[in-house]
Amino acid sequence: MINHSEELGTHSIQHSTSSSKPPTIVTFLRCYVPGYKSGGPVRTIQNMVDHLGDEFRFRIVTSDRDDGDSGPYPGITPDAWNRMGKADVYYASPHRLTPGAFSRILNETVHDVVYLNSLLNPRFTIAVLALRRLRRIPPRPVVLAPRGEFSPSALAIKSLKKTLFLFSARLLSLYSDVVWQASSESEADDIRRVMGSTVGTVFVAPDLLPRPNTEDVPAPATRHESESLRVVFLSRIAPMKNLDFALEVMKRVRVPLVFDIYGIISDESYWRSCSDKIKEMPKHIKANYFGPVENFKVPGVLARYDLFFLPTQGENFGHVIYESLAAGTPVLISDRTPWSDIEDHGCGKALSLDEPDEFSLELERFSKISIDAHTMLRRNARDYAVRIASNEDMLRMNRELFLSVFSKSASSA
């Protein structure tokens, strides 16, 4: 339920260094709940608020509509602070998505830390960093989570444009004194590799997860061994998620299977290419596209399938992989995610994109396993998700990230 709180401008411009007050983190994010079409960052921040919202005050600045929508979310007041769970959310209408409006928000809102959730987003990251560089906003520490944008696969997309921008950003010291949040040691290495001597502080704090509801365990697979394997792809339709590769793999599979595709179309030209591949499928492969899925429906959708297939070109975390495991659905993924050890846990495989035939063979092998073996894979997937979500170190590292930044900020105030 959404409750509306104070209008912008009711706070004095002060630095809340008092130990009796929780540190306030102003978070900039392109989309936030109830949105669901922009992928993992929405869930990352929602989970962070759910876990840490009693220790920190989160104030989130975001768009008043979901990715690709023409109108605002129902039930919210645009251009005002709305209470959403444990956070205050400023849903900005399109005419308020400007540097001037962001400057006003940051100057009129008490805060201790600015938290950015993209490396290259022009409105929600670059504009804020430019305001800081021009001294148009209070001098507060900035934490920046690039969300996988430093990976070689991500940088390879529109590489010339990104290379020129990062070169210019270094000349302008746009990222100077930023505290970088990496979700893994691998992402920390990517950040240091690209930013070089200008990198500053890199803090590893993994994405936080919702704890699976252990009372809602998906039923064991009911597929008869003579029935077609049911495979699902659920992610944004964009080059990084590699749906075209998945479809090429499917064309090589020699056994009957159903391949259902869910996700928002982020790149129309890419989707047209994928649609052409779907039309070229052999008759024993039934490929279908069902559009995007709201976040709360994702576990139920994934649980209906025998296998989740995501040959992604790179993930800094991969929320949907975790959601599949939590739903009890084994996974077949690329080895370019933090989940490359899933075979050790008996709930799927991570294969190299350099060997597409291995994916096809694995799908064929998976279609032939017994119902008992598949039930064991489901159980293993669920158990692994529960263990990951119960890892207290992940929560501690995120807490320490903000406490460390806040402590330095308070001592210099």
C-alpha positions as a Markdown table, in Angstrom:
| # | Residue | x | y | z |
|---|---|---|---|---|
| 1 | Met | 0.0 | 0.0 | 0.0 |
| 2 | Ile | 1.3 | 3.5 | -0.9 |
| 3 | Asn | 0.9 | 6.3 | 1.5 |
| 4 | His | 1.8 | 9.9 | 0.6 |
| 5 | Ser | 4.3 | 11.8 | 2.8 |
| 6 | Glu | 5.6 | 15.3 | 2.8 |
| 7 | Glu | 6.0 | 17.5 | -0.4 |
| 8 | Leu | 9.5 | 18.4 | -1.6 |
| 9 | Gly | 10.9 | 21.4 | 0.2 |
| 10 | Thr | 9.7 | 20.9 | 3.7 |
| 11 | His | 13.2 | 19.9 | 5.0 |
| 12 | Ser | 16.0 | 22.3 | 5.9 |
| 13 | Ile | 19.4 | 21.8 | 4.3 |
| 14 | Gln | 21.3 | 20.1 | 7.1 |
| 15 | His | 23.8 | 17.3 | 7.4 |
| 16 | Ser | 22.3 | 14.6 | 9.8 |
| 17 | Thr | 25.5 | 13.8 | 11.6 |
| 18 | Ser | 23.7 | 13.2 | 14.9 |
| 19 | Ser | 24.2 | 9.6 | 16.0 |
| 20 | Ser | 20.6 | 9.5 | 17.2 |
| 21 | Lys | 19.4 | 9.7 | 13.6 |
| 22 | Pro | 19.7 | 7.0 | 11.0 |
| 23 | Pro | 21.9 | 7.9 | 8.1 |
| 24 | Thr | 19.8 | 9.0 | 5.1 |
| 25 | Ile | 20.7 | 7.6 | 1.7 |
| 26 | Val | 19.3 | 9.4 | -1.4 |
| 27 | Thr | 19.1 | 6.8 | -4.1 |
| 28 | Phe | 18.8 | 7.5 | -7.8 |
| 29 | Leu | 17.3 | 4.8 | -9.9 |
| 30 | Arg | 15.7 | 4.8 | -13.4 |
| 31 | Cys | 12.7 | 2.6 | -12.3 |
| 32 | Tyr | 11.5 | 1.4 | -8.9 |
| 33 | Val | 8.5 | -0.6 | -7.6 |
| 34 | Pro | 5.8 | -1.0 | -8.6 |
| 35 | Gly | 7.8 | -1.1 | -11.8 |
| 36 | Tyr | 9.2 | -4.4 | -13.0 |
| 37 | Lys | 10.2 | -4.0 | -16.6 |
| 38 | Ser | 13.8 | -2.7 | -16.2 |
| 39 | Gly | 15.3 | -5.8 | -14.6 |
| 40 | Gly | 17.5 | -6.6 | -11.6 |
| 41 | Pro | 18.3 | -3.2 | -10.2 |
| 42 | Val | 14.6 | -2.7 | -9.1 |
| 43 | Arg | 14.7 | -5.9 | -7.1 |
| 44 | Thr | 18.2 | -5.2 | -5.8 |
| 45 | Ile | 17.2 | -1.9 | -4.3 |
| 46 | Gln | 13.8 | -3.2 | -3.1 |
| 47 | Asn | 15.6 | -6.0 | -1.2 |
| 48 | Met | 18.2 | -3.6 | 0.2 |
| 49 | Val | 15.4 | -1.4 | 1.6 |
| 50 | Asp | 13.6 | -4.4 | 3.0 |
| 51 | His | 16.7 | -5.6 | 4.8 |
| 52 | Leu | 18.3 | -2.3 | 5.9 |
| 53 | Gly | 15.3 | 0.1 | 5.9 |
| 54 | Asp | 15.2 | 0.0 | 9.8 |
| 55 | Glu | 18.9 | 1.0 | 10.1 |
| 56 | Phe | 19.1 | 3.6 | 7.2 |
| 57 | Arg | 16.6 | 6.0 | 5.8 |
| 58 | Phe | 16.2 | 5.4 | 2.1 |
| 59 | Arg | 14.9 | 8.2 | -0.1 |
| 60 | Ile | 14.6 | 7.1 | -3.7 |
| 61 | Val | 14.4 | 9.4 | -6.7 |
| 62 | Thr | 13.0 | 7.6 | -9.7 |
| 63 | Ser | 10.6 | 7.9 | -12.7 |
| 64 | Asp | 6.9 | 8.0 | -12.2 |
| 65 | Arg | 6.4 | 5.2 | -14.8 |
| 66 | Asp | 7.8 | 1.9 | -15.7 |
| 67 | Asp | 10.2 | 1.3 | -18.6 |
| 68 | Gly | 8.5 | 2.0 | -21.9 |
| 69 | Asp | 5.1 | 3.1 | -20.3 |
| 70 | Ser | 3.4 | 6.2 | -21.5 |
| 71 | Gly | 1.6 | 7.0 | -18.2 |
| 72 | Pro | 2.5 | 7.1 | -14.5 |
| 73 | Tyr | 1.9 | 4.2 | -12.0 |
| 74 | Pro | -1.6 | 4.1 | -10.6 |
| 75 | Gly | -2.0 | 5.1 | -6.9 |
| 76 | Ile | 1.1 | 7.3 | -6.7 |
| 77 | Thr | 1.4 | 11.1 | -6.5 |
| 78 | Pro | 4.0 | 12.3 | -9.1 |
| 79 | Asp | 6.5 | 14.9 | -8.2 |
| 80 | Ala | 6.1 | 14.3 | -4.4 |
| 81 | Trp | 7.4 | 12.0 | -1.8 |
| 82 | Asn | 5.4 | 8.8 | -1.5 |
| 83 | Arg | 5.8 | 6.2 | 1.3 |
| 84 | Met | 6.6 | 2.8 | -0.3 |
| 85 | Gly | 7.4 | 0.0 | 2.2 |
| 86 | Lys | 10.4 | 1.2 | 4.3 |
| 87 | Ala | 11.4 | 3.9 | 1.8 |
| 88 | Asp | 10.3 | 7.4 | 0.8 |
| 89 | Val | 10.0 | 7.5 | -3.0 |
| 90 | Tyr | 10.0 | 10.6 | -5.2 |
| 91 | Tyr | 8.3 | 9.6 | -8.5 |
| 92 | Ala | 9.4 | 12.3 | -10.9 |
| 93 | Ser | 7.2 | 13.1 | -13.9 |
| 94 | Pro | 9.0 | 13.4 | -17.3 |
| 95 | His | 9.3 | 17.2 | -17.0 |
| 96 | Arg | 11.0 | 16.8 | -13.6 |
| 97 | Leu | 13.7 | 14.4 | -14.9 |
| 98 | Thr | 16.1 | 17.3 | -15.3 |
| 99 | Pro | 19.4 | 18.3 | -13.6 |
| 100 | Gly | 17.7 | 21.4 | -12.2 |
| 101 | Ala | 14.9 | 19.3 | -10.5 |
| 102 | Phe | 17.5 | 16.9 | -9.2 |
| 103 | Ser | 19.6 | 19.8 | -7.8 |
| 104 | Arg | 16.5 | 21.1 | -6.0 |
| 105 | Ile | 15.7 | 17.7 | -4.5 |
| 106 | Leu | 19.3 | 17.2 | -3.2 |
| 107 | Asn | 19.5 | 20.8 | -1.8 |
| 108 | Glu | 16.1 | 20.6 | -0.1 |
| 109 | Thr | 16.3 | 17.0 | 1.3 |
| 110 | Val | 18.4 | 16.1 | 4.3 |
| 111 | His | 20.8 | 13.3 | 3.3 |
| 112 | Asp | 24.2 | 11.8 | 4.2 |
| 113 | Val | 25.0 | 9.7 | 1.1 |
| 114 | Val | 24.1 | 9.8 | -2.6 |
| 115 | Tyr | 23.6 | 6.3 | -4.1 |
| 116 | Leu | 23.7 | 5.8 | -7.9 |
| 117 | Asn | 22.8 | 2.6 | -9.7 |
| 118 | Ser | 24.3 | 2.8 | -13.1 |
| 119 | Leu | 27.6 | 3.8 | -14.7 |
| 120 | Leu | 26.2 | 5.4 | -17.8 |
| 121 | Asn | 22.6 | 6.4 | -17.3 |
| 122 | Pro | 22.4 | 10.1 | -18.5 |
| 123 | Arg | 19.6 | 11.2 | -16.2 |
| 124 | Phe | 20.0 | 9.2 | -13.0 |
| 125 | Thr | 23.8 | 9.1 | -12.9 |
| 126 | Ile | 25.7 | 11.4 | -15.2 |
| 127 | Ala | 23.5 | 14.4 | -14.5 |
| 128 | Val | 24.0 | 13.9 | -10.7 |
| 129 | Leu | 27.7 | 13.6 | -11.1 |
| 130 | Ala | 27.8 | 16.7 | -13.3 |
| 131 | Leu | 25.9 | 18.6 | -10.6 |
| 132 | Arg | 28.4 | 17.5 | -8.0 |
| 133 | Arg | 31.3 | 18.5 | -10.2 |
| 134 | Leu | 29.7 | 22.0 | -10.7 |
| 135 | Arg | 29.1 | 22.2 | -7.0 |
| 136 | Arg | 25.4 | 22.6 | -7.5 |
| 137 | Ile | 24.5 | 20.0 | -4.8 |
| 138 | Pro | 25.7 | 19.5 | -1.2 |
| 139 | Pro | 29.1 | 17.9 | -0.9 |
| 140 | Arg | 28.1 | 14.4 | 0.2 |
| 141 | Pro | 29.8 | 11.1 | -0.5 |
| 142 | Val | 28.7 | 9.2 | -3.6 |
| 143 | Val | 28.4 | 5.4 | -3.8 |
| 144 | Leu | 28.1 | 4.2 | -7.4 |
| 145 | Ala | 27.0 | 0.6 | -8.3 |
| 146 | Pro | 27.7 | 0.0 | -12.0 |
| 147 | Arg | 25.5 | -3.1 | -12.1 |
| 148 | Gly | 27.7 | -5.1 | -14.4 |
| 149 | Glu | 28.3 | -2.3 | -16.9 |
| 150 | Phe | 32.1 | -2.7 | -16.6 |
| 151 | Ser | 32.0 | -6.3 | -17.8 |
| 152 | Pro | 33.8 | -6.9 | -21.2 |
| 153 | Ser | 30.5 | -8.1 | -22.7 |
| 154 | Ala | 28.6 | -5.0 | -21.7 |
| 155 | Leu | 31.4 | -2.6 | -22.8 |
| 156 | Ala | 31.5 | -4.4 | -26.2 |
| 157 | Ile | 28.0 | -3.2 | -27.0 |
| 158 | Lys | 28.3 | 0.3 | -28.6 |
| 159 | Ser | 32.0 | 0.1 | -27.6 |
| 160 | Leu | 33.2 | 3.2 | -29.4 |
| 161 | Lys | 30.6 | 5.4 | -27.8 |
| 162 | Lys | 31.3 | 4.1 | -24.3 |
| 163 | Thr | 35.1 | 4.3 | -24.8 |
| 164 | Leu | 34.8 | 8.0 | -25.9 |
| 165 | Phe | 32.5 | 8.8 | -23.0 |
| 166 | Leu | 34.8 | 7.1 | -20.3 |
| 167 | Phe | 37.8 | 8.9 | -21.8 |
| 168 | Ser | 36.0 | 12.3 | -21.5 |
| 169 | Ala | 34.7 | 11.4 | -18.0 |
| 170 | Arg | 38.3 | 10.8 | -16.8 |
| 171 | Leu | 39.4 | 14.2 | -18.2 |
| 172 | Leu | 36.5 | 15.9 | -16.4 |
| 173 | Ser | 37.1 | 14.0 | -13.2 |
| 174 | Leu | 33.4 | 13.0 | -13.3 |
| 175 | Tyr | 34.0 | 9.9 | -11.2 |
| 176 | Ser | 36.6 | 11.3 | -8.8 |
| 177 | Asp | 36.2 | 10.3 | -5.2 |
| 178 | Val | 33.3 | 8.0 | -6.0 |
| 179 | Val | 33.1 | 4.9 | -3.8 |
| 180 | Trp | 32.4 | 2.0 | -6.1 |
| 181 | Gln | 30.2 | -0.9 | -5.1 |
| 182 | Ala | 30.9 | -4.2 | -6.8 |
| 183 | Ser | 28.6 | -7.1 | -6.3 |
| 184 | Ser | 31.5 | -9.6 | -6.5 |
| 185 | Glu | 35.3 | -9.8 | -6.6 |
| 186 | Ser | 35.0 | -10.3 | -10.4 |
| 187 | Glu | 33.1 | -7.1 | -10.8 |
| 188 | Ala | 35.6 | -5.3 | -8.6 |
| 189 | Asp | 38.4 | -6.5 | -10.9 |
| 190 | Asp | 36.4 | -5.1 | -13.9 |
| 191 | Ile | 36.0 | -1.7 | -12.3 |
| 192 | Arg | 39.8 | -1.5 | -11.5 |
| 193 | Arg | 40.7 | -2.7 | -15.0 |
| 194 | Val | 38.7 | 0.0 | -16.8 |
| 195 | Met | 39.1 | 2.9 | -14.4 |
| 196 | Gly | 42.8 | 2.3 | -13.7 |
| 197 | Ser | 44.6 | 4.7 | -11.4 |
| 198 | Thr | 41.5 | 6.9 | -11.0 |
| 199 | Val | 39.4 | 4.2 | -9.4 |
| 200 | Gly | 39.6 | 5.2 | -5.8 |
| 201 | Thr | 37.7 | 2.9 | -3.3 |
| 202 | Val | 36.1 | -0.3 | -4.5 |
| 203 | Phe | 33.8 | -2.0 | -1.9 |
| 204 | Val | 32.5 | -5.5 | -2.5 |
| 205 | Ala | 28.9 | -5.8 | -1.3 |
| 206 | Pro | 26.8 | -8.5 | -3.0 |
| 207 | Asp | 23.2 | -7.9 | -4.1 |
| 208 | Leu | 20.8 | -8.8 | -1.3 |
| 209 | Leu | 18.1 | -11.4 | -1.8 |
| 210 | Pro | 14.6 | -12.0 | -0.6 |
| 211 | Arg | 14.5 | -15.1 | 1.6 |
| 212 | Pro | 12.5 | -17.9 | -0.1 |
| 213 | Asn | 9.3 | -18.9 | 1.5 |
| 214 | Thr | 10.1 | -22.4 | 2.7 |
| 215 | Glu | 6.4 | -23.2 | 3.2 |
| 216 | Asp | 5.8 | -22.6 | -0.5 |
| 217 | Val | 7.9 | -25.3 | -2.1 |
| 218 | Pro | 7.0 | -25.9 | -5.8 |
| 219 | Ala | 5.5 | -29.3 | -6.4 |
| 220 | Pro | 7.8 | -32.0 | -7.9 |
| 221 | Ala | 7.8 | -32.2 | -11.7 |
| 222 | Thr | 4.8 | -33.9 | -13.2 |
| 223 | Arg | 6.1 | -34.2 | -16.7 |
| 224 | His | 5.9 | -37.7 | -18.0 |
| 225 | Glu | 9.1 | -39.0 | -19.5 |
| 226 | Ser | 7.4 | -39.2 | -22.9 |
| 227 | Glu | 6.3 | -35.5 | -22.9 |
| 228 | Ser | 8.3 | -32.7 | -24.4 |
| 229 | Leu | 10.8 | -30.9 | -22.1 |
| 230 | Arg | 9.4 | -27.5 | -21.0 |
| 231 | Val | 12.2 | -24.8 | -21.1 |
| 232 | Val | 11.8 | -21.1 | -20.1 |
| 233 | Phe | 13.7 | -18.0 | -20.9 |
| 234 | Leu | 12.8 | -15.0 | -18.7 |
| 235 | Ser | 14.8 | -11.8 | -19.0 |
| 236 | Arg | 14.9 | -8.6 | -20.9 |
| 237 | Ile | 14.9 | -9.0 | -24.7 |
| 238 | Ala | 18.3 | -7.3 | -25.3 |
| 239 | Pro | 21.7 | -8.4 | -26.8 |
| 240 | Met | 23.3 | -8.9 | -23.3 |
| 241 | Lys | 20.7 | -11.6 | -22.4 |
| 242 | Asn | 21.6 | -13.5 | -25.6 |
| 243 | Leu | 18.2 | -14.8 | -26.7 |
| 244 | Asp | 19.4 | -15.1 | -30.3 |
| 245 | Phe | 22.1 | -17.5 | -29.1 |
| 246 | Ala | 19.4 | -19.5 | -27.2 |
| 247 | Leu | 17.3 | -19.7 | -30.3 |
| 248 | Glu | 20.3 | -20.9 | -32.4 |
| 249 | Val | 20.9 | -23.6 | -29.8 |
| 250 | Met | 17.3 | -24.6 | -29.9 |
| 251 | Lys | 17.5 | -25.1 | -33.7 |
| 252 | Arg | 20.2 | -27.8 | -33.1 |
| 253 | Val | 18.3 | -29.8 | -30.5 |
| 254 | Arg | 17.1 | -33.1 | -32.0 |
| 255 | Val | 14.4 | -33.9 | -29.4 |
| 256 | Pro | 10.9 | -32.3 | -29.0 |
| 257 | Leu | 10.7 | -29.5 | -26.5 |
| 258 | Val | 8.7 | -26.4 | -25.7 |
| 259 | Phe | 10.6 | -23.1 | -25.4 |
| 260 | Asp | 8.6 | -20.3 | -23.8 |
| 261 | Ile | 10.0 | -16.8 | -23.8 |
| 262 | Tyr | 9.1 | -14.0 | -21.3 |
| 263 | Gly | 10.5 | -10.5 | -20.9 |
| 264 | Ile | 10.1 | -6.9 | -22.0 |
| 265 | Ile | 11.5 | -6.0 | -25.4 |
| 266 | Ser | 14.2 | -3.5 | -24.8 |
| 267 | Asp | 15.6 | -3.5 | -28.3 |
| 268 | Glu | 13.1 | -3.7 | -31.1 |
| 269 | Ser | 15.6 | -4.4 | -33.9 |
| 270 | Tyr | 17.2 | -7.2 | -31.8 |
| 271 | Trp | 13.7 | -8.6 | -31.2 |
| 272 | Arg | 12.9 | -8.6 | -35.0 |
| 273 | Ser | 16.1 | -10.7 | -35.5 |
| 274 | Cys | 15.0 | -13.1 | -32.8 |
| 275 | Ser | 11.5 | -13.3 | -34.2 |
| 276 | Asp | 12.9 | -14.4 | -37.6 |
| 277 | Lys | 14.8 | -17.2 | -35.8 |
| 278 | Ile | 11.6 | -18.3 | -34.1 |
| 279 | Lys | 9.9 | -18.6 | -37.5 |
| 280 | Glu | 12.8 | -20.8 | -38.6 |
| 281 | Met | 12.4 | -23.4 | -35.8 |
| 282 | Pro | 12.1 | -27.0 | -36.8 |
| 283 | Lys | 8.6 | -28.5 | -36.2 |
| 284 | His | 9.6 | -30.4 | -33.1 |
| 285 | Ile | 10.6 | -27.2 | -31.3 |
| 286 | Lys | 7.7 | -25.1 | -30.2 |
| 287 | Ala | 8.9 | -21.5 | -29.4 |
| 288 | Asn | 6.4 | -19.0 | -28.0 |
| 289 | Tyr | 6.7 | -15.4 | -26.7 |
| 290 | Phe | 4.4 | -14.3 | -23.8 |
| 291 | Gly | 5.6 | -10.7 | -23.0 |
| 292 | Pro | 6.9 | -9.3 | -19.7 |
| 293 | Val | 6.0 | -10.7 | -16.2 |
| 294 | Glu | 5.3 | -8.7 | -13.1 |
| 295 | Asn | 7.9 | -9.4 | -10.4 |
| 296 | Phe | 5.5 | -11.0 | -8.0 |
| 297 | Lys | 4.4 | -13.5 | -10.7 |
| 298 | Val | 7.9 | -14.6 | -11.7 |
| 299 | Pro | 8.4 | -17.4 | -9.1 |
| 300 | Gly | 5.1 | -19.0 | -10.2 |
| 301 | Val | 5.9 | -18.8 | -13.9 |
| 302 | Leu | 9.4 | -20.3 | -13.4 |
| 303 | Ala | 8.0 | -23.1 | -11.2 |
| 304 | Arg | 5.9 | -24.4 | -14.1 |
| 305 | Tyr | 8.9 | -25.3 | -16.2 |
| 306 | Asp | 11.4 | -28.1 | -16.2 |
| 307 | Leu | 14.5 | -26.0 | -16.9 |
| 308 | Phe | 15.4 | -22.3 | -17.0 |
| 309 | Phe | 17.7 | -21.4 | -19.9 |
| 310 | Leu | 19.7 | -18.1 | -19.9 |
| 311 | Pro | 22.9 | -18.1 | -22.0 |
| 312 | Thr | 23.6 | -14.5 | -20.9 |
| 313 | Gln | 26.7 | -12.7 | -22.1 |
| 314 | Gly | 27.3 | -11.4 | -18.6 |
| 315 | Glu | 25.7 | -10.7 | -15.2 |
| 316 | Asn | 27.1 | -9.0 | -12.2 |
| 317 | Phe | 24.6 | -11.0 | -10.2 |
| 318 | Gly | 21.6 | -12.5 | -12.1 |
| 319 | His | 18.5 | -12.1 | -9.9 |
| 320 | Val | 16.4 | -14.2 | -12.2 |
| 321 | Ile | 18.8 | -17.1 | -11.9 |
| 322 | Tyr | 18.4 | -17.0 | -8.1 |
| 323 | Glu | 14.6 | -16.7 | -8.6 |
| 324 | Ser | 14.6 | -19.8 | -10.7 |
| 325 | Leu | 16.6 | -21.8 | -8.1 |
| 326 | Ala | 14.3 | -20.5 | -5.4 |
| 327 | Ala | 11.3 | -21.7 | -7.4 |
| 328 | Gly | 12.9 | -25.1 | -7.6 |
| 329 | Thr | 13.6 | -24.9 | -11.3 |
| 330 | Pro | 17.1 | -26.1 | -12.4 |
| 331 | Val | 19.1 | -23.8 | -14.6 |
| 332 | Leu | 21.2 | -24.0 | -17.8 |
| 333 | Ile | 23.3 | -20.8 | -18.0 |
| 334 | Ser | 26.5 | -19.4 | -19.4 |
| 335 | Asp | 29.7 | -19.4 | -17.4 |
| 336 | Arg | 29.6 | -15.5 | -17.3 |
| 337 | Thr | 27.7 | -15.1 | -14.1 |
| 338 | Pro | 28.5 | -15.5 | -10.3 |
| 339 | Trp | 26.6 | -18.8 | -10.5 |
| 340 | Ser | 29.2 | -20.8 | -12.4 |
| 341 | Asp | 29.4 | -23.4 | -9.6 |
| 342 | Ile | 25.8 | -24.5 | -9.8 |
| 343 | Glu | 26.8 | -28.0 | -11.0 |
| 344 | Asp | 28.7 | -28.5 | -7.8 |
| 345 | His | 25.3 | -28.0 | -6.0 |
| 346 | Gly | 23.4 | -30.4 | -8.2 |
| 347 | Cys | 21.0 | -28.0 | -9.7 |
| 348 | Gly | 22.1 | -27.2 | -13.2 |
| 349 | Lys | 25.0 | -26.4 | -15.5 |
| 350 | Ala | 27.0 | -23.4 | -16.6 |
| 351 | Leu | 28.6 | -23.8 | -20.0 |
| 352 | Ser | 30.9 | -21.7 | -22.2 |
| 353 | Leu | 29.3 | -19.6 | -25.0 |
| 354 | Asp | 32.2 | -20.7 | -27.2 |
| 355 | Glu | 30.7 | -24.1 | -27.4 |
| 356 | Pro | 27.0 | -23.8 | -28.5 |
| 357 | Asp | 26.8 | -27.5 | -29.3 |
| 358 | Glu | 27.3 | -28.3 | -25.6 |
| 359 | Phe | 24.1 | -26.4 | -24.8 |
| 360 | Ser | 22.2 | -28.3 | -27.4 |
| 361 | Leu | 23.5 | -31.6 | -26.1 |
| 362 | Glu | 22.8 | -30.7 | -22.5 |
| 363 | Leu | 19.2 | -29.9 | -23.4 |
| 364 | Glu | 18.9 | -33.3 | -25.1 |
| 365 | Arg | 20.5 | -35.0 | -22.0 |
| 366 | Phe | 18.2 | -33.1 | -19.7 |
| 367 | Ser | 15.1 | -34.2 | -21.7 |
| 368 | Lys | 16.0 | -37.9 | -21.0 |
| 369 | Ile | 16.5 | -37.8 | -17.2 |
| 370 | Ser | 14.0 | -39.7 | -15.1 |
| 371 | Ile | 11.3 | -38.0 | -13.1 |
| 372 | Asp | 13.1 | -39.0 | -9.8 |
| 373 | Ala | 16.3 | -37.4 | -11.0 |
| 374 | His | 14.5 | -34.2 | -12.0 |
| 375 | Thr | 12.7 | -34.1 | -8.6 |
| 376 | Met | 16.1 | -34.3 | -7.0 |
| 377 | Leu | 17.4 | -31.4 | -9.1 |
| 378 | Arg | 14.4 | -29.3 | -8.0 |
| 379 | Arg | 15.1 | -30.1 | -4.4 |
| 380 | Asn | 18.8 | -29.2 | -4.8 |
| 381 | Ala | 17.9 | -25.9 | -6.5 |
| 382 | Arg | 15.6 | -24.9 | -3.7 |
| 383 | Asp | 18.0 | -25.9 | -1.0 |
| 384 | Tyr | 20.8 | -24.0 | -2.6 |
| 385 | Ala | 18.7 | -20.8 | -2.9 |
| 386 | Val | 17.8 | -21.0 | 0.7 |
| 387 | Arg | 21.4 | -21.3 | 1.7 |
| 388 | Ile | 22.4 | -18.3 | -0.4 |
| 389 | Ala | 19.6 | -16.1 | 0.9 |
| 390 | Ser | 20.5 | -17.1 | 4.5 |
| 391 | Asn | 24.1 | -15.9 | 4.1 |
| 392 | Glu | 24.5 | -13.2 | 6.8 |
| 393 | Asp | 27.8 | -12.1 | 5.3 |
| 394 | Met | 25.9 | -10.5 | 2.4 |
| 395 | Leu | 23.9 | -8.4 | 4.7 |
| 396 | Arg | 26.9 | -7.4 | 6.8 |
| 397 | Met | 28.9 | -6.3 | 3.7 |
| 398 | Asn | 26.1 | -4.0 | 2.5 |
| 399 | Arg | 25.6 | -2.6 | 6.0 |
| 400 | Glu | 29.4 | -1.9 | 6.3 |
| 401 | Leu | 29.5 | -0.3 | 2.9 |
| 402 | Phe | 27.1 | 2.5 | 4.0 |
| 403 | Leu | 28.3 | 2.7 | 7.6 |
| 404 | Ser | 31.9 | 3.2 | 6.3 |
| 405 | Val | 30.9 | 6.0 | 3.9 |
| 406 | Phe | 28.7 | 7.6 | 6.5 |
| 407 | Ser | 31.4 | 7.5 | 9.2 |
| 408 | Lys | 33.9 | 9.3 | 6.9 |
| 409 | Ser | 31.2 | 11.8 | 5.9 |
| 410 | Ala | 30.3 | 12.5 | 9.6 |
| 411 | Ser | 34.0 | 12.9 | 10.7 |
| 412 | Ser | 34.7 | 15.5 | 8.0 |
| 413 | Ala | 31.5 | 17.5 | 8.6 |
